[in-house]
Amino acid sequence: MKPINKLVQQEGAIQDRAIFWDEDIYQKEMEEIFARCWLFLTHESIIPDEGDYQATTMGEDSVVVARQKDGSIKAFVNSCTHRGNAVCFSDGGNAKAFTCPYHGWVFGMDGSLVDVPLEEQAYHNEIDKNALHLKKVRVESYKGFVFGTFDEDAPSLKDYLGGMAWYMDSFMDAPGGCELIGPPMKSILDCNWKNPTENFIGDGYHVGWAHASALEIAGGPLAAAKGNAVYDAETSGLQVTVPEGHGFGIIWEAAAALHAGPVYDAYQKWLDERSPLIREKMDEHREKFYRGHWDAAIFPNCSFLYGTNTFKMWQPRGPHSIEVFTWTLVEKEMPQELKQMIHADNMLTFGTAGILESDDGENMEQCTQSNRGYSTRQGTLYIGMGQGHEYLDPELPGLVSKGWINEAPQRGMYRRWAEFMEGKPWSELSTTAQLEQKK
Amino acid sequence: MSTSNQQAGQSVDQSTHFEVERFLVKEARALDEERFHDWLDGMLTKDITYQLPTQEVRYRRDTKVLGNSQTTYLYNDNFGMLSMRVARLDTGIVWAEDPRVRNRRIISNIDAHWSDVDGEVEVRSAFILFRSRMQRDQATHYGIRMDRLRKEEGQWKLASRVITLDQRVVLDKNIHCFF
């Protein structure tokens, strides 16, 4: 493996193609990124009652996240401490315990080993059940969004989100908060996990081209972007990258813009009614962010489109494959009818049969698969759009760029990727707080 | 159309079964051949509902709905939405479908009964859909479809379809194909 400063150069603008293909780099990512970062697990609204649980993965580690008797949420690795078998085989549900189907060890919903068959007769009551707890995952929530990390040294989830939290509050902290609707769709893409993350984090550039067909027939306010016919960098939106590696692009006044007809009308009415509450609770900036359409990612592999309201995890399955999990993001206080309309629209646009999702899939796959070629793989890739035009805004966290078509958030993501891959301790990783001191 | 049918639940007669089977075969052929307007205009009723719910992997005994997560439909379309999908394919700028995807539908195990609505037939059929793209890109989907067919002006038409796709994780980059 080449040194990290050769794999990502020029502040993230140049990447060696090997990072999308090589097995050793992928394994290093599992160690330095997926075993350390806070990874999205579920939303509190999906597991409201004691015993409710969801099975998911952190990197390629199978985990279960469950609501406890005291209302807290815990997570643990889904692998029996006896012979390693999975103890949970479902997507989720409600349970009192998990019983390993191999020898019948029983684990509580907190991951503790509570019962072992033939404990007296075969183990002579000598088994130390406390020591055989399922491997624990550290869990924290931000505004109901539940994340886990394997790293005891990781900062709090709020610090991990850094400046991104301030922006996401625009909707996550709306009165009543948010919820996710599932069950998640699951599908596969034969691409590296970084391809879709960089697509969501800031690739406004592809929208007018890759999605031209969908924009043409969907109509609505975003249709003007078809074929890049209309774009004003000064007034259309912003892009933001925070040192923690997260980022987004926003199109002003376009939250509902990919919805059409009665869904657009109902959603826009909701936004108009609720905007003053956001301003009151937060400020005018957040009101503006609340009313815009976001393409966004939380490093490393969680992405969402606020407004279209698709919420995704790109679960790595080897260097050239991912599983895509897709939920719908809605505000909890929306009328149930509006939630269901948005849920249906999310499926129509960014579901597995979605009219925009299918545009992206082939691009993601080929961006990865082309690097199969040895000679191709010796080259680099370039995302230098707008580099040097990022600026510090006195009132907005992170680095800001004008317009929603730029590549600053992608560069920020690869800069962060390099920091982790160098194996730096948390104390040496960049933070929004440090950047704020430069203002 | 709303009158109740005294034959509800009974297998259709041989001649009706033959018509239903021919309809499903012709429909599959129209879709295979990308004759989407023949499908929309000639084979679907205007009040069609077209649904494909996700499968969840759950323990048999556990049916609790979690939070607001009742059902997620990959397709939950009416005639207008299906028309929009076809209109998108008509734009000529759907890069993911050019070069074309070759879809081959195998329809089998056709079982038709009179429905509780007079003149409507409930049809259960199994399907396999093979998708081939580019050089060696392959995907296979299989499951069952529960259809309601209705005769309009002497022609059978599809009035509703619920597709059960057996895979939990859809082993394809998209399923923007009609089942």
Interface residues (C-beta under 8 A of the other chain):
Chain A: H43 S45 I46 I47 P48 D52 Q54 F89 S90 D91 G92 G93 N94 A95 E179 L180 I181 G182 P183 P184 M185 K186 S187 I188 L189 D190 A210 A212 S213 A214 E216 I217 A218 E323 T328 K339 H343 A344 M347 L348 G351 T352 A353 G354 I355 E357 S358 D359 G361 E362 N363 M364 E365
Chain B: L52 T54 E56 V57 R58 Y59 D62 K64 L66 G67 N68 S69 T71 T72 Y73 L74 Y75 N76 D77 M81 M84 R85 A87 R88 L89 T91 I93 V94 W95 A96 R168 V169 V170 L171 D172 K173 N174 I175 H176
